[in-house]
Amino acid sequence: MSLRAKLVLPTSDATWVSEFELPVAPFPGMGIRLDVYELVSVTSVVVGDPGYDVTCIVEIEDVPAGEITADKCRSLGFEIGPYP
């Protein structure tokens, strides 16, 4: 059984969102591998957002939020979207 997750990546310019299937329940500090080289870290978990089993607020490993570009977010499958 997998969980339908909404990933939320806040940056200094925008809020980026993506959908992801998780094989286990997320927790703060958990790493989610988006591709071979890119890992995001869960900073907090929200349960109860409509349409998702869980929402994960994430940050890109080893990259300060002010240094994340729109191209980087798009390349990882994120789109600008609202949250909450």
C-alpha positions, 0 to 999 in steps of 0.5 A: 500500500502506498500513500498519495503525498503532496510535496511542498517546497517553499523557496524565497520566490514561490511555493512549489508543489508536486505529487509523489507516491510514498511506500511508507509513512513519512516523518521529519528528517526522512529523505525522499529520493526524487531521482538518482542524484536529487534528495529532498528532506522532509521538514514537517508532515501534515495529515488531512489535506483534501485529496492527499493521504499526507502532505510533506513540507520539504527542502532540497538537501544541501541547498539553502532556500534562497539559492533554489532556482525555478529551473531546478524546481521544474527539473525535479517535477515541481510546479508553482502552486498554492499551499495551504 
